[in-house]
Amino acid sequence: MKISNIKIIDDHVNSISCSGDSDSGNHPQIFLKLNSEDGTVECYYCGKTFIKKSVFDKK
Ligand SMILES: [Zn+2]
């Protein structure tokens, strides 16, 4: 997993929006809900993985 494709988010955040970035390319803005079990979600447009800080620190 490329570290540049991971975005750490705050623990209290339960949904995020993604519209891509200059590295992976822009895409229409979408909203994603974090998986309540593992605290992560992957954007199906650009493949960026959002992960809660507490979950990331454990890995
Ligand atoms: Zn995206």
N, CA, C, O and the ligand as a Tripos MOL2 file, in Angstrom:
@<TRIPOS>MOLECULE
protein
  237   235    60     0     0
PROTEIN
NO_CHARGES

@<TRIPOS>ATOM
      1 N           0.8400   -1.1930    0.0000 N.3       1 MET1
      2 CA          0.0000    0.0000    0.0000 C.3       1 MET1
      3 C           0.8820    1.2520    0.0000 C.2       1 MET1
      4 O           1.7690    1.3970    0.8410 O.2       1 MET1
      5 N           0.6340    2.1240   -0.9230 N.am      2 LYS2
      6 CA          1.4250    3.3460   -0.9900 C.3       2 LYS2
      7 C           0.9960    4.2960    0.1090 C.2       2 LYS2
      8 O          -0.1910    4.5810    0.2690 O.2       2 LYS2
      9 N           1.9590    4.7820    0.8600 N.am      3 ILE3
     10 CA          1.6390    5.6760    1.9670 C.3       3 ILE3
     11 C           1.0210    6.9730    1.4600 C.2       3 ILE3
     12 O           0.2380    7.6040    2.1710 O.2       3 ILE3
     13 N           1.3590    7.3710    0.2600 N.am      4 SER4
     14 CA          0.8320    8.6160   -0.2800 C.3       4 SER4
     15 C          -0.6420    8.4900   -0.6190 C.2       4 SER4
     16 O          -1.3200    9.4910   -0.8520 O.2       4 SER4
     17 N          -1.1390    7.2590   -0.6460 N.am      5 ASN5
     18 CA         -2.5370    7.0480   -0.9890 C.3       5 ASN5
     19 C          -3.3950    6.8290    0.2510 C.2       5 ASN5
     20 O          -4.5430    6.3930    0.1580 O.2       5 ASN5
     21 N          -2.8310    7.1350    1.4000 N.am      6 ILE6
     22 CA         -3.5630    6.9950    2.6530 C.3       6 ILE6
     23 C          -3.7780    8.3750    3.2480 C.2       6 ILE6
     24 O          -2.8610    9.1950    3.2890 O.2       6 ILE6
     25 N          -4.9810    8.6210    3.7030 N.am      7 LYS7
     26 CA         -5.2530    9.8750    4.3670 C.3       7 LYS7
     27 C          -5.7170    9.5870    5.7780 C.2       7 LYS7
     28 O          -6.6990    8.8760    5.9890 O.2       7 LYS7
     29 N          -5.0000   10.1480    6.7470 N.am      8 ILE8
     30 CA         -5.3690    9.9600    8.1510 C.3       8 ILE8
     31 C          -6.4450   10.9740    8.5100 C.2       8 ILE8
     32 O          -6.3310   12.1560    8.1860 O.2       8 ILE8
     33 N          -7.4780   10.5090    9.1730 N.am      9 ILE9
     34 CA         -8.5510   11.4180    9.5840 C.3       9 ILE9
     35 C          -8.7640   11.3090   11.0830 C.2       9 ILE9
     36 O          -8.3410   10.3490   11.7280 O.2       9 ILE9
     37 N          -9.4270   12.3150   11.6130 N.am     10 ASP10
     38 CA         -9.6700   12.3470   13.0510 C.3      10 ASP10
     39 C         -10.6460   11.2530   13.4650 C.2      10 ASP10
     40 O         -11.5020   10.8340   12.6860 O.2      10 ASP10
     41 N         -10.5010   10.8070   14.6940 N.am     11 ASP11
     42 CA        -11.3010    9.6860   15.1830 C.3      11 ASP11
     43 C         -12.7960    9.9950   15.2360 C.2      11 ASP11
     44 O         -13.6250    9.0970   15.0870 O.2      11 ASP11
     45 N         -13.1340   11.2480   15.4460 N.am     12 HIS12
     46 CA        -14.5560   11.5730   15.6040 C.3      12 HIS12
     47 C         -15.2690   11.7040   14.2610 C.2      12 HIS12
     48 O         -16.4900   11.8510   14.2130 O.2      12 HIS12
     49 N         -14.5110   11.6500   13.1830 N.am     13 VAL13
     50 CA        -15.0970   11.8030   11.8530 C.3      13 VAL13
     51 C         -15.6750   10.4680   11.3960 C.2      13 VAL13
     52 O         -15.0010    9.4400   11.4620 O.2      13 VAL13
     53 N         -16.9180   10.4860   10.9360 N.am     14 ASN14
     54 CA        -17.5460    9.2340   10.5020 C.3      14 ASN14
     55 C         -17.8500    9.1980    9.0120 C.2      14 ASN14
     56 O         -18.1930    8.1470    8.4690 O.2      14 ASN14
     57 N         -17.7250   10.3400    8.3530 N.am     15 SER15
     58 CA        -17.8850   10.3500    6.9050 C.3      15 SER15
     59 C         -16.9570   11.3980    6.3250 C.2      15 SER15
     60 O         -16.6570   12.4050    6.9670 O.2      15 SER15
     61 N         -16.5080   11.1530    5.1110 N.am     16 ILE16
     62 CA        -15.5610   12.0590    4.4820 C.3      16 ILE16
     63 C         -16.0290   12.3520    3.0640 C.2      16 ILE16
     64 O         -16.8570   11.6320    2.5060 O.2      16 ILE16
     65 N         -15.4940   13.4030    2.5000 N.am     17 SER17
     66 CA        -15.7300   13.6620    1.0880 C.3      17 SER17
     67 C         -14.3990   13.5650    0.3700 C.2      17 SER17
     68 O         -13.3550   13.9080    0.9250 O.2      17 SER17
     69 N         -14.4410   13.0950   -0.8670 N.am     18 CYS18
     70 CA        -13.2270   12.9850   -1.6540 C.3      18 CYS18
     71 C         -13.5040   13.4980   -3.0560 C.2      18 CYS18
     72 O         -14.5360   13.1940   -3.6550 O.2      18 CYS18
     73 N         -12.5830   14.2650   -3.5570 N.am     19 SER19
     74 CA        -12.6910   14.7190   -4.9480 C.3      19 SER19
     75 C         -11.3620   14.5360   -5.6570 C.2      19 SER19
     76 O         -11.0650   15.2170   -6.6380 O.2      19 SER19
     77 N         -10.5630   13.6000   -5.1420 N.am     20 GLY20
     78 CA         -9.2710   13.3300   -5.7550 C.3      20 GLY20
     79 C          -8.2290   14.3650   -5.3700 C.2      20 GLY20
     80 O          -8.4830   15.2350   -4.5370 O.2      20 GLY20
     81 N          -7.0650   14.2680   -5.9750 N.am     21 ASP21
     82 CA         -6.0320   15.2720   -5.7630 C.3      21 ASP21
     83 C          -5.1120   15.2960   -6.9820 C.2      21 ASP21
     84 O          -5.3310   14.5860   -7.9630 O.2      21 ASP21
     85 N          -4.1090   16.1070   -6.8960 N.am     22 SER22
     86 CA         -3.2520   16.2910   -8.0670 C.3      22 SER22
     87 C          -2.4640   15.0290   -8.4080 C.2      22 SER22
     88 O          -2.0770   14.8320   -9.5590 O.2      22 SER22
     89 N          -2.2260   14.1790   -7.4170 N.am     23 ASP23
     90 CA         -1.4600   12.9550   -7.6700 C.3      23 ASP23
     91 C          -2.2990   11.8890   -8.3790 C.2      23 ASP23
     92 O          -1.8710   11.3030   -9.3730 O.2      23 ASP23
     93 N          -3.4910   11.6540   -7.8540 N.am     24 SER24
     94 CA         -4.3090   10.5650   -8.3890 C.3      24 SER24
     95 C          -5.3250   11.0540   -9.4150 C.2      24 SER24
     96 O          -5.9980   10.2470  -10.0580 O.2      24 SER24
     97 N          -5.4380   12.3620   -9.5690 N.am     25 GLY25
     98 CA         -6.3990   12.9150  -10.5160 C.3      25 GLY25
     99 C          -7.6760   13.3260   -9.8260 C.2      25 GLY25
    100 O          -8.1000   12.6950   -8.8580 O.2      25 GLY25
    101 N          -8.2800   14.3640  -10.3110 N.am     26 ASN26
    102 CA         -9.5190   14.8400   -9.7100 C.3      26 ASN26
    103 C         -10.7080   14.0250  -10.2000 C.2      26 ASN26
    104 O         -10.6800   13.4610  -11.2940 O.2      26 ASN26
    105 N         -11.7410   13.9710   -9.3850 N.am     27 HIS27
    106 CA        -12.9730   13.2950   -9.7770 C.3      27 HIS27
    107 C         -14.1250   14.0110   -9.1040 C.2      27 HIS27
    108 O         -13.9080   14.8180   -8.2010 O.2      27 HIS27
    109 N         -15.3500   13.7280   -9.5290 N.am     28 PRO28
    110 CA        -16.5000   14.3860   -8.8830 C.3      28 PRO28
    111 C         -16.4780   14.1450   -7.3810 C.2      28 PRO28
    112 O         -16.1120   13.0600   -6.9280 O.2      28 PRO28
    113 N         -16.8610   15.1330   -6.6250 N.am     29 GLN29
    114 CA        -16.8240   14.9820   -5.1690 C.3      29 GLN29
    115 C         -17.8660   13.9700   -4.7110 C.2      29 GLN29
    116 O         -19.0380   14.0450   -5.0810 O.2      29 GLN29
    117 N         -17.4180   13.0420   -3.9140 N.am     30 ILE30
    118 CA        -18.3320   12.0460   -3.3680 C.3      30 ILE30
    119 C         -18.1890   12.0190   -1.8560 C.2      30 ILE30
    120 O         -17.1920   12.4790   -1.3000 O.2      30 ILE30
    121 N         -19.1920   11.4780   -1.2140 N.am     31 PHE31
    122 CA        -19.1540   11.3490    0.2340 C.3      31 PHE31
    123 C         -19.1090    9.8670    0.5940 C.2      31 PHE31
    124 O         -19.8410    9.0520    0.0320 O.2      31 PHE31
    125 N         -18.2570    9.5460    1.5180 N.am     32 LEU32
    126 CA        -18.0710    8.1530    1.9050 C.3      32 LEU32
    127 C         -18.2370    8.0230    3.4060 C.2      32 LEU32
    128 O         -17.8150    8.8880    4.1740 O.2      32 LEU32
    129 N         -18.8540    6.9340    3.8040 N.am     33 LYS33
    130 CA        -19.0490    6.6490    5.2230 C.3      33 LYS33
    131 C         -17.9830    5.6470    5.6610 C.2      33 LYS33
    132 O         -17.7200    4.6590    4.9750 O.2      33 LYS33
    133 N         -17.3910    5.9140    6.7890 N.am     34 LEU34
    134 CA        -16.3520    5.0190    7.2600 C.3      34 LEU34
    135 C         -16.9350    3.7110    7.7630 C.2      34 LEU34
    136 O         -17.9950    3.6860    8.3880 O.2      34 LEU34
    137 N         -16.2400    2.6430    7.4870 N.am     35 ASN35
    138 CA        -16.6070    1.3370    8.0000 C.3      35 ASN35
    139 C         -16.5160    1.3740    9.5260 C.2      35 ASN35
    140 O         -15.4540    1.6500   10.0830 O.2      35 ASN35
    141 N         -17.6220    1.0970   10.1870 N.am     36 SER36
    142 CA        -17.6290    1.2130   11.6470 C.3      36 SER36
    143 C         -16.8080    0.1170   12.3100 C.2      36 SER36
    144 O         -16.4450    0.2400   13.4800 O.2      36 SER36
    145 N         -16.5130   -0.9460   11.5840 N.am     37 GLU37
    146 CA        -15.7580   -2.0380   12.1930 C.3      37 GLU37
    147 C         -14.2600   -1.7850   12.1840 C.2      37 GLU37
    148 O         -13.5950   -1.9610   13.2050 O.2      37 GLU37
    149 N         -13.7220   -1.3740   11.0410 N.am     38 ASP38
    150 CA        -12.2720   -1.1890   11.0000 C.3      38 ASP38
    151 C         -11.8350    0.2700   10.8540 C.2      38 ASP38
    152 O         -10.6390    0.5610   10.8300 O.2      38 ASP38
    153 N         -12.8060    1.1880   10.7570 N.am     39 GLY39
    154 CA        -12.4470    2.5980   10.7320 C.3      39 GLY39
    155 C         -11.7600    3.0620    9.4660 C.2      39 GLY39
    156 O         -11.0250    4.0500    9.4790 O.2      39 GLY39
    157 N         -11.9920    2.3590    8.3790 N.am     40 THR40
    158 CA        -11.3910    2.7680    7.1200 C.3      40 THR40
    159 C         -12.4440    2.8110    6.0200 C.2      40 THR40
    160 O         -13.5150    2.2150    6.1420 O.2      40 THR40
    161 N         -12.1280    3.5150    4.9590 N.am     41 VAL41
    162 CA        -12.9540    3.4780    3.7630 C.3      41 VAL41
    163 C         -12.0640    3.8000    2.5800 C.2      41 VAL41
    164 O         -11.1330    4.5990    2.6820 O.2      41 VAL41
    165 N         -12.3620    3.1630    1.4490 N.am     42 GLU42
    166 CA        -11.5750    3.4110    0.2510 C.3      42 GLU42
    167 C         -12.4390    4.1230   -0.7760 C.2      42 GLU42
    168 O         -13.5760    3.7250   -1.0320 O.2      42 GLU42
    169 N         -11.8950    5.1740   -1.3580 N.am     43 CYS43
    170 CA        -12.6080    5.8910   -2.4130 C.3      43 CYS43
    171 C         -12.6020    5.0420   -3.6760 C.2      43 CYS43
    172 O         -11.5490    4.6110   -4.1450 O.2      43 CYS43
    173 N         -13.7930    4.8070   -4.2190 N.am     44 TYR44
    174 CA        -13.8630    3.9430   -5.3970 C.3      44 TYR44
    175 C         -13.5050    4.6630   -6.6820 C.2      44 TYR44
    176 O         -13.3940    4.0330   -7.7340 O.2      44 TYR44
    177 N         -13.3220    5.9670   -6.6150 N.am     45 TYR45
    178 CA        -12.8370    6.6890   -7.7910 C.3      45 TYR45
    179 C         -11.3080    6.6360   -7.8800 C.2      45 TYR45
    180 O         -10.7490    6.1970   -8.8860 O.2      45 TYR45
    181 N         -10.6590    7.0790   -6.8400 N.am     46 CYS46
    182 CA         -9.2030    7.2610   -6.9250 C.3      46 CYS46
    183 C          -8.4430    6.2440   -6.0880 C.2      46 CYS46
    184 O          -7.2140    6.2050   -6.1410 O.2      46 CYS46
    185 N          -9.1460    5.4200   -5.3160 N.am     47 GLY47
    186 CA         -8.4760    4.3770   -4.5600 C.3      47 GLY47
    187 C          -7.8000    4.8580   -3.2930 C.2      47 GLY47
    188 O          -7.1200    4.0880   -2.6160 O.2      47 GLY47
    189 N          -7.9840    6.1250   -2.9680 N.am     48 LYS48
    190 CA         -7.3990    6.6440   -1.7480 C.3      48 LYS48
    191 C          -8.0710    6.0020   -0.5470 C.2      48 LYS48
    192 O          -9.2920    5.8500   -0.5100 O.2      48 LYS48
    193 N          -7.2630    5.6280    0.4320 N.am     49 THR49
    194 CA         -7.8040    5.0040    1.6280 C.3      49 THR49
    195 C          -7.8110    6.0060    2.7710 C.2      49 THR49
    196 O          -6.7910    6.6150    3.0930 O.2      49 THR49
    197 N          -8.9690    6.1610    3.3700 N.am     50 PHE50
    198 CA         -9.1030    7.0200    4.5410 C.3      50 PHE50
    199 C          -9.1160    6.1230    5.7640 C.2      50 PHE50
    200 O          -9.7940    5.0960    5.7940 O.2      50 PHE50
    201 N          -8.3650    6.5220    6.7610 N.am     51 ILE51
    202 CA         -8.2280    5.6720    7.9420 C.3      51 ILE51
    203 C          -8.1900    6.5330    9.1970 C.2      51 ILE51
    204 O          -7.5230    7.5660    9.2510 O.2      51 ILE51
    205 N          -8.9150    6.0810   10.1860 N.am     52 LYS52
    206 CA         -8.9500    6.8310   11.4420 C.3      52 LYS52
    207 C          -7.5760    6.7760   12.1240 C.2      52 LYS52
    208 O          -6.8680    5.7720   12.0540 O.2      52 LYS52
    209 N          -7.2310    7.8600   12.7700 N.am     53 LYS53
    210 CA         -5.9090    7.9900   13.3600 C.3      53 LYS53
    211 C          -5.6040    6.8790   14.3630 C.2      53 LYS53
    212 O          -4.5040    6.3250   14.3690 O.2      53 LYS53
    213 N          -6.5700    6.5590   15.2010 N.am     54 SER54
    214 CA         -6.3310    5.5440   16.2260 C.3      54 SER54
    215 C          -6.1320    4.1720   15.5910 C.2      54 SER54
    216 O          -5.3720    3.3510   16.1050 O.2      54 SER54
    217 N          -6.8130    3.9250   14.4730 N.am     55 VAL55
    218 CA         -6.6600    2.6490   13.7740 C.3      55 VAL55
    219 C          -5.2910    2.5850   13.1090 C.2      55 VAL55
    220 O          -4.6110    1.5600   13.1480 O.2      55 VAL55
    221 N          -4.9030    3.6970   12.5000 N.am     56 PHE56
    222 CA         -3.6110    3.7570   11.8050 C.3      56 PHE56
    223 C          -2.4610    3.5550   12.7910 C.2      56 PHE56
    224 O          -1.5010    2.8480   12.4860 O.2      56 PHE56
    225 N          -2.5520    4.1610   13.9500 N.am     57 ASP57
    226 CA         -1.4780    4.0670   14.9450 C.3      57 ASP57
    227 C          -1.2890    2.6380   15.4290 C.2      57 ASP57
    228 O          -0.1940    2.2560   15.8410 O.2      57 ASP57
    229 N          -2.3550    1.8500   15.3790 N.am     58 LYS58
    230 CA         -2.2810    0.4710   15.8600 C.3      58 LYS58
    231 C          -1.5790   -0.4410   14.8730 C.2      58 LYS58
    232 O          -1.0500   -1.4850   15.2550 O.2      58 LYS58
    233 N          -1.5700   -0.0460   13.5820 N.am     59 LYS59
    234 CA         -1.0210   -0.9180   12.5550 C.3      59 LYS59
    235 C           0.5040   -0.8220   12.4760 C.2      59 LYS59
    236 O           1.1240   -1.5000   11.6560 O.2      59 LYS59
    237 ZN        -11.2320    9.9100   -4.3520 Zn       60 ZN60
@<TRIPOS>BOND
     1     1     2 1
     2     2     3 1
     3     3     4 2
     4     3     5 am
     5     5     6 1
     6     6     7 1
     7     7     8 2
     8     7     9 am
     9     9    10 1
    10    10    11 1
    11    11    12 2
    12    11    13 am
    13    13    14 1
    14    14    15 1
    15    15    16 2
    16    15    17 am
    17    17    18 1
    18    18    19 1
    19    19    20 2
    20    19    21 am
    21    21    22 1
    22    22    23 1
    23    23    24 2
    24    23    25 am
    25    25    26 1
    26    26    27 1
    27    27    28 2
    28    27    29 am
    29    29    30 1
    30    30    31 1
    31    31    32 2
    32    31    33 am
    33    33    34 1
    34    34    35 1
    35    35    36 2
    36    35    37 am
    37    37    38 1
    38    38    39 1
    39    39    40 2
    40    39    41 am
    41    41    42 1
    42    42    43 1
    43    43    44 2
    44    43    45 am
    45    45    46 1
    46    46    47 1
    47    47    48 2
    48    47    49 am
    49    49    50 1
    50    50    51 1
    51    51    52 2
    52    51    53 am
    53    53    54 1
    54    54    55 1
    55    55    56 2
    56    55    57 am
    57    57    58 1
    58    58    59 1
    59    59    60 2
    60    59    61 am
    61    61    62 1
    62    62    63 1
    63    63    64 2
    64    63    65 am
    65    65    66 1
    66    66    67 1
    67    67    68 2
    68    67    69 am
    69    69    70 1
    70    70    71 1
    71    71    72 2
    72    71    73 am
    73    73    74 1
    74    74    75 1
    75    75    76 2
    76    75    77 am
    77    77    78 1
    78    78    79 1
    79    79    80 2
    80    79    81 am
    81    81    82 1
    82    82    83 1
    83    83    84 2
    84    83    85 am
    85    85    86 1
    86    86    87 1
    87    87    88 2
    88    87    89 am
    89    89    90 1
    90    90    91 1
    91    91    92 2
    92    91    93 am
    93    93    94 1
    94    94    95 1
    95    95    96 2
    96    95    97 am
    97    97    98 1
    98    98    99 1
    99    99   100 2
   100    99   101 am
   101   101   102 1
   102   102   103 1
   103   103   104 2
   104   103   105 am
   105   105   106 1
   106   106   107 1
   107   107   108 2
   108   107   109 am
   109   109   110 1
   110   110   111 1
   111   111   112 2
   112   111   113 am
   113   113   114 1
   114   114   115 1
   115   115   116 2
   116   115   117 am
   117   117   118 1
   118   118   119 1
   119   119   120 2
   120   119   121 am
   121   121   122 1
   122   122   123 1
   123   123   124 2
   124   123   125 am
   125   125   126 1
   126   126   127 1
   127   127   128 2
   128   127   129 am
   129   129   130 1
   130   130   131 1
   131   131   132 2
   132   131   133 am
   133   133   134 1
   134   134   135 1
   135   135   136 2
   136   135   137 am
   137   137   138 1
   138   138   139 1
   139   139   140 2
   140   139   141 am
   141   141   142 1
   142   142   143 1
   143   143   144 2
   144   143   145 am
   145   145   146 1
   146   146   147 1
   147   147   148 2
   148   147   149 am
   149   149   150 1
   150   150   151 1
   151   151   152 2
   152   151   153 am
   153   153   154 1
   154   154   155 1
   155   155   156 2
   156   155   157 am
   157   157   158 1
   158   158   159 1
   159   159   160 2
   160   159   161 am
   161   161   162 1
   162   162   163 1
   163   163   164 2
   164   163   165 am
   165   165   166 1
   166   166   167 1
   167   167   168 2
   168   167   169 am
   169   169   170 1
   170   170   171 1
   171   171   172 2
   172   171   173 am
   173   173   174 1
   174   174   175 1
   175   175   176 2
   176   175   177 am
   177   177   178 1
   178   178   179 1
   179   179   180 2
   180   179   181 am
   181   181   182 1
   182   182   183 1
   183   183   184 2
   184   183   185 am
   185   185   186 1
   186   186   187 1
   187   187   188 2
   188   187   189 am
   189   189   190 1
   190   190   191 1
   191   191   192 2
   192   191   193 am
   193   193   194 1
   194   194   195 1
   195   195   196 2
   196   195   197 am
   197   197   198 1
   198   198   199 1
   199   199   200 2
   200   199   201 am
   201   201   202 1
   202   202   203 1
   203   203   204 2
   204   203   205 am
   205   205   206 1
   206   206   207 1
   207   207   208 2
   208   207   209 am
   209   209   210 1
   210   210   211 1
   211   211   212 2
   212   211   213 am
   213   213   214 1
   214   214   215 1
   215   215   216 2
   216   215   217 am
   217   217   218 1
   218   218   219 1
   219   219   220 2
   220   219   221 am
   221   221   222 1
   222   222   223 1
   223   223   224 2
   224   223   225 am
   225   225   226 1
   226   226   227 1
   227   227   228 2
   228   227   229 am
   229   229   230 1
   230   230   231 1
   231   231   232 2
   232   231   233 am
   233   233   234 1
   234   234   235 1
   235   235   236 2
@<TRIPOS>SUBSTRUCTURE
     1 MET1         2 RESIDUE 1 A MET
     2 LYS2         6 RESIDUE 1 A LYS
     3 ILE3        10 RESIDUE 1 A ILE
     4 SER4        14 RESIDUE 1 A SER
     5 ASN5        18 RESIDUE 1 A ASN
     6 ILE6        22 RESIDUE 1 A ILE
     7 LYS7        26 RESIDUE 1 A LYS
     8 ILE8        30 RESIDUE 1 A ILE
     9 ILE9        34 RESIDUE 1 A ILE
    10 ASP10       38 RESIDUE 1 A ASP
    11 ASP11       42 RESIDUE 1 A ASP
    12 HIS12       46 RESIDUE 1 A HIS
    13 VAL13       50 RESIDUE 1 A VAL
    14 ASN14       54 RESIDUE 1 A ASN
    15 SER15       58 RESIDUE 1 A SER
    16 ILE16       62 RESIDUE 1 A ILE
    17 SER17       66 RESIDUE 1 A SER
    18 CYS18       70 RESIDUE 1 A CYS
    19 SER19       74 RESIDUE 1 A SER
    20 GLY20       78 RESIDUE 1 A GLY
    21 ASP21       82 RESIDUE 1 A ASP
    22 SER22       86 RESIDUE 1 A SER
    23 ASP23       90 RESIDUE 1 A ASP
    24 SER24       94 RESIDUE 1 A SER
    25 GLY25       98 RESIDUE 1 A GLY
    26 ASN26      102 RESIDUE 1 A ASN
    27 HIS27      106 RESIDUE 1 A HIS
    28 PRO28      110 RESIDUE 1 A PRO
    29 GLN29      114 RESIDUE 1 A GLN
    30 ILE30      118 RESIDUE 1 A ILE
    31 PHE31      122 RESIDUE 1 A PHE
    32 LEU32      126 RESIDUE 1 A LEU
    33 LYS33      130 RESIDUE 1 A LYS
    34 LEU34      134 RESIDUE 1 A LEU
    35 ASN35      138 RESIDUE 1 A ASN
    36 SER36      142 RESIDUE 1 A SER
    37 GLU37      146 RESIDUE 1 A GLU
    38 ASP38      150 RESIDUE 1 A ASP
    39 GLY39      154 RESIDUE 1 A GLY
    40 THR40      158 RESIDUE 1 A THR
    41 VAL41      162 RESIDUE 1 A VAL
    42 GLU42      166 RESIDUE 1 A GLU
    43 CYS43      170 RESIDUE 1 A CYS
    44 TYR44      174 RESIDUE 1 A TYR
    45 TYR45      178 RESIDUE 1 A TYR
    46 CYS46      182 RESIDUE 1 A CYS
    47 GLY47      186 RESIDUE 1 A GLY
    48 LYS48      190 RESIDUE 1 A LYS
    49 THR49      194 RESIDUE 1 A THR
    50 PHE50      198 RESIDUE 1 A PHE
    51 ILE51      202 RESIDUE 1 A ILE
    52 LYS52      206 RESIDUE 1 A LYS
    53 LYS53      210 RESIDUE 1 A LYS
    54 SER54      214 RESIDUE 1 A SER
    55 VAL55      218 RESIDUE 1 A VAL
    56 PHE56      222 RESIDUE 1 A PHE
    57 ASP57      226 RESIDUE 1 A ASP
    58 LYS58      230 RESIDUE 1 A LYS
    59 LYS59      234 RESIDUE 1 A LYS
    60 ZN60       237 GROUP 0 **** ****
